[in-house]
Amino acid sequence: MALLASLVAAPMAAAQDPVASFDPRTYQQVHIGEATQILVLGTPHLSGTPDGWDPAVLEPLLDRLAGFKPDAIAIEALTGVGIHAMWAYREAYPDVATTYGARAMALAGISRSTLAMDMPQAEAEMRRTLATWPAAPTPEQRRRLAALFVAAGDPNSALVQWWRLAPADRIADASISPLLARELDAFAARRNENHLIAARLAVRLGLDRVNPTDDQSDESDPAMAKPMEAFMAEPWLTDLLVEPRFKALVEASGKLTTPNETLATYRMLNSGAAGRIDADGQWLNMLNRPSPDQVGRRRVALWEVRNLRMVANIREVAARHPGGRVLVIVGSAHKPWFDAYLGMMADVQVVDAAELLAR
């Protein structure tokens, strides 16, 4: 009878002491070595700055980011693999293929005239080259690596190599055609945070590349177009755009006129309050009201898809630097989502960007 009683009591004891559900955050305190630190910098898109804008106002921001001493910098740009896939599937992703991939594809085509490699071949050769990259490469080696980055669909990293050359060495040779040299100079002149913050910072820190981590494969079903157009024409969006706190986020690219104002703008955009205002304004407003064909919920789901895929790409970059530091530079609307998702990773510590910028 005692044995029977013990058998009956065992399930009851287990029921009173259930196994806790799994949460990857419980691994954050038990890993070997230092946590991998990831700092997400939310930025306005600098293409929206007014004519005559002077990028020199970014210097205090660059100084503080350099103080973080990142081992890698991730940017909001499609990978060469992503561009190649989007182009192969351009019938399904026409806007992505032409809007986000066309320039990189055109530059890759120019580089092909000297390297005789398609994008997958150039990607493989670029990886092999970086694996044996010398501490003090020659100008010829840097030019070849720049050409490989271009051919692999990563012109932003090509720009890092181009800018790490002395001006007198930014010339055509066996790897860089005269046309590609001119196109790299033209590409460098674009107002873009990938160039003016990420690439410049990479050059300052002696990094050899930036890491594209964007993903646009969440492109919505064409059947969503008309219901979404009707939903966005409703009064909630008009009201949102004139709400003072949200309006400050929308107009941030116009608040970069002096070094002090620029730093203040970035502090504001990277605060927890701004992230919540942005997320609630754009996405909660699509969830908590009726929409035609539930298009609001569908759009939020696709936004989450894009953020999750981008965070997966960032995690892949971080995997190459365990215990190191990764800086992510992305449009400010993504920041609260990135911070939340990255905060669940097993050995990651999310660094407070606003606190860093306040120093």
N, C-alpha and C positions, 0 to 999 in steps of 0.2 A: 504493500500500500504506500509505503514511503517513496518507493521508486516512481509509482504512478503519480503521486502528488508533485514530485519534482519535475516530471515531464509536463504536467499540466501547468505548473507555475512558470516554466521557462518562456513560453510564448508571451505570457502576461508581462513578464519582466522586460522582454524585448519591446513590447508595445509601449511600455512606459518610458523606455529609453531609446527612441528611434534614432537611426543613423541620420546625421545632419545632411541636408542636400548639398550637392557639390557647388562650390563657388571658387572660380580660379583666383580670386583675390586672396584666398587663404594661403596661397603659395607665395605671396609677396614677402612674407617674413621668414621664409625657411630656405630660400635659395642660397647657393654658395656664392660668395663674392658680393660686390656692390650691385645695387639695382641699376638697370639701364634707364637713364634719365631722358625723357622726351619732353621738349618744350614746343608747344604749338603757338606760333605767332599768327594771329588773325590780322589780315591786312586789307585795306581797300584795294581794288584793282587800279594800279597806277596808270593804266590806259585812260582812265577817266579824269586824270588831272588836266587843268586848263592849259591852253597854249601858252608857251613861255615859262612853264613851270621849271624850276631849277632843282634837279635831283640832289644838289649839295645839301639840301635841308635834311636829308636822310642820315647825315653823318653821326649825330648823337645816337640815333637808333642803331646804326651799324656798330658803333663803339660798344654799346651794351650787349648786343648779340655776340660780338666777338669775345666779350668777357665770359660768356657761357662756355666757350671753347668746344664747340660741337665737333665730333668725329665725322659726322655726316650731315648733309643738308638735303631734305626732301622738299620737292616743289610740286605745285599744282600744274603738271603738264603730263600729257599722255606718254607712256613708254613707247619705245620703238615697236615692241611686240604688240602693244595695243593698237598703234597706228596701222601696222601691217594687217592685223586682224580686221580692224574697222574698214580698211580699204578693200580687203578681200570680200567683205560682207557689205559693201557700200550700197547695194540694192536694199538691204534691210536697215542700214544706218546712214542714209544719204547726208543728213545734216552734219553728223559727226565726221564723216569721211572728208567732206569738203571744208567745213569750218575749222575743225581742230587738227586735221591731218594733212591738209593740202600743202602747207608751207614746208613741213618736215619732209613730206614725200618729194617735193620739188627739189629741195636741197640735197636729199639723198640721191636723187637722179643725177645731179651735177657731180657729186662725189664719185658716182659710179664710173664716170668717164676716166678717172685716174686710177681708182682702186680695182675696178672690174669685179665688184662684189655686190650682190643684192643685200637687202636689209638683214635677213637671217645670217648670211655669211659674215657680214660686217659685225653683227652682234657677237657672234662666236669669236671672231678675231679680236674684237675689242676686249672681251673678257680674258682671253689668253694674254693679251698685251698688258693689261692691268695686273694680272697675276705675277708677272715678272718685271714690273715697272721699276726702273732704277731710281735711286735717291736723287740723282742729279742728271736728268735726261738732257740730251742735246736738243738744240732747236729743231733739227730734222725729226727727231723722235716725237717732240711735242706736235709738230705740224702733222705728222702721220696719225697720231692719236686723235687730233682734232678732226681729221678727215674721216677716221673710223667712226667717231661719235656721230658725225653728220650722216654718214652712210647707214648707220644703225638706227637713225631716226631720233637722235638725241642732240639737237643743235645747241641746247642750253649748256650741256657739258662741253661741247666743242668750243663754245665761247669762253669757258673757263680756261681751256688750254690756249686759246688764241690770246687771251688777255695775260696769261702767265708768260708769254713770249715778250721780249723787249720789242718796242715798236719797230725797230729796224729789222727784226726777224719775222714780222708778220707779212710774209711774202709768198708768192707762188713758188712751188717746187714740184718734185715728182709726185707728191701726194696731194698738194693743194693746187688746183688749176687757177689761172688768173681770174676766171669767173667766180670760182668759189671764194677766193680771197676777197673779192669785191662784195659778194653776198654776205660773207661773215661780218664785214664792216657795216653793211646796211642792217643786218639783223641786230647787231650790237646797239644800233641807234634807236631801237624801238623802246617806248616807255612801257616797261613791264617789270613787275616785282621779281620775276624769275631772273632778270638781268641785273636790275638796279639794287636789289637786296641780296638775293641768293648767290648769283655768280660773282658779284663784287666781293661778298663776304668770303666765298670759297677761295678766291685769289688771295685775299688778305691773310687767310689762315693757312695757306699752302695746301689746300685740298685739290684733288685732281679732277673732281667732277661734282655735279649735283645729281640728285636721284629723282627722276620723274615718278610720280605715284598717283597721277590722276586716273580716273576710269569713267568713261562715258557710255558704257554698254547698257546703262539703264534707260536708254532712250525710250520714250513712252509709245504706247500703241497709237497709231494714227486715229483710231476710233475715239481717243480721248480729246482730240483737238477741239471739236465744237463744244462739248460739255464744259471743258476747261475754260474756253473763251467766254462762255456764258457765266460761269462761276466767278471769273476774275472781273467781270463787268458789274458785279453786285456791289452795293454800297460799302461793304466791309473793307474792301481793298482801298477805296478812295479815302475812307476814314483813317485807315492805318497809315497811309502815306503822308497825312498831314499831322499825325500825332507827334508832338514835339520830340519825345525820346526816340521814337523809331526814325523820324526824319533826320535826326543827328547821325544815325548810322548810315542812312542812304547817302547823305551829303559829305561823308567823311573824306572822300578824295579831294574835295575842295577846301579842306581844312589842313593843308600841308604847305602853308606859305612861308613859314619861318622854321628854323630848327626847334625852337621851343614849342610852337604850335603843333608841329609834326609829332614830337614826342608825346605831347598831351593827348593828341588824337589816338595814337597807338595805345597809350595807357587806357584810354576810355574804351576802345574797341576790344581790348583784351581783358577787361574786367568781367567778373562773374555776372554783374548786373546787366551789362550790355549783351552778354551771351544769352541771358534769359529773355531779355526784351526782344532780341532778334528771333530766337526760336519760337517764343509765344506768338510774336507778330506774324511770322511767315507760316508756321506749321501748325500751331495749336488752332489758329483761325481756320485751317482747312479741315481739322478733325471735329471741332465742336459745333458745327453748323451743318445743316443739310446741303448737299450739293448734287447736281444732276448726275445720275448714274454712279453715285458715290465717288465721283472723280477726285474730291478732296482727299479722301482716305487713300485712294490709289496713288495720288501724287506724293503723299507723305511716304507711302511704302517705297516708292521708287527713289525718293530722296534718301531714305535709310539704306537702300541697296547701294547707292553710289557711295555714301559715306563709309559703309562697311567694307566695300571693295577697296576704297582708298586707304582705309586704316589697315587692311590686310597687306597692302603694298608697303605701307610705312613699317609695319611689323617685320616685313621681310628685310627691309633696310636695317632695322634695329637688330635683327638676328645676327647680322655680320659684326655687331659691336657690343657683345654682352658686357655689361658693366660700364659702357661708354655713354656718350651723349649724342642725341640726335635732335636737330632743329628742323621743325616742319614749318614751311611758309605757305599759307593757304588763305583764300578768301575768307573774310571774317565770319561769314554765315556758317561755315563748316566747323569753326573752332569749338563751340560748346558740345557738338556731337563727337568730335574727335577726342576731346578731353574725357568725355564720359566713357567712350568705348576703350580708349587706351588705358584708362584707369582700371579696367578689368583684367589687364594682361598679367601673366603670372609673375614676371620679375621686373615690371616697369614701374617707375615713379614719374608721375606727370608733374612737371615743374610749372609753377605759377608764373606765367609770362608777365602779368601786370606787376607782380612783385619785383621781377628782374628789371623791368623798365623804370620802376620807381627809384632805383638805386642811384 
